[in-house]
Amino acid sequence: MRAIITSAIVQMKQSIARPMFRFCVFLGPIFAGFLLGMIYKNKSISDFTLYAFLGSGMTTFWSSICFSSASDIDREKWVGTLPILFTAPIGFKTIVLGKILGNTIWGVVSFFISMFVVGVVFALPIKFVNIPYLILIILLTILSMVALALILSGLFTISRKIRILMNFIEYPMTILSGMVFPISILPQPLQWLSMILSPSWAMKGFELAINGGKSAEMIQNTLGLSIITVIYFVLSYYIFERIDALCRINASLEVF
């Protein structure tokens, strides 16, 4: 636990020292909040709350997770420290988890900055029927983002096209998860695909917290998000175990 906390603290300091990351954390939420606020300011209170207030926060949260998970591995590989981290006594998974937790904290900061900007700039009513359920979904979403970041970090460790991949997956995830508009307007196959993405379950949970819903719906959505999160953690563990074997065989961690 001490190693994870130390890794998280160091990662937070290193991340915020980079101008691009400061832009993602502090300026990105302002732009996203203003853009989605302008789009939904004349819509219903429910849509404004879901897509402008919460959706803008989710997009910036996802962007920070996406780019930090990829760029950190890319940076360690570039400076030649990835093999050192890989062979550290405390374990590569532990160090990566600490890094992800540090970046997740900054992602949560960007999430709330975006909501603050939307609330202050547009000064429109924000509607929540079930605040305790909203808090529960936010906590599960944060946990799910950590699991998703672990998967991405693992996959990016053995990839030589990290920058291409991290730019490729950002907007498809935003679209398929329904962060900025309803998933229901997408073709049916894409709606089925969104079922395996935890942010889509999170957005559904936010919708239930805003508009209210039956207890069965809330329980079903909570279980869905929880199960997806557990699957992500199990999958990330398998990926890191597989990476460990491949890297010991191929010795390709320094190949850029």
Buried (B, 14 or more C-beta within 10 A) or exposed (E): EEBBEEBBBBBBEBBBEEEEBBEBBBEBBBBBBBBBBEBBBEBEBBBBBBBBBBBBBBBBBBBBBBBBBBBBBBBBBEEEEBBEBBEEEBBBBBBBBBBBBBBBBBBBBBBBBBBBBBBEBBEBEBBBEBEEBBEBBBEBBBBBBBBBBBBBBBBBBBBEEBEEBBEEBBBEBBBBBBBBBEBEEBEEEEBEBBEEBBBBBBBBBBBBBBBBBEEEBBEBBBEBBBEBBEBBBEBBBEBBEEBBEBBEEEEBBEEE
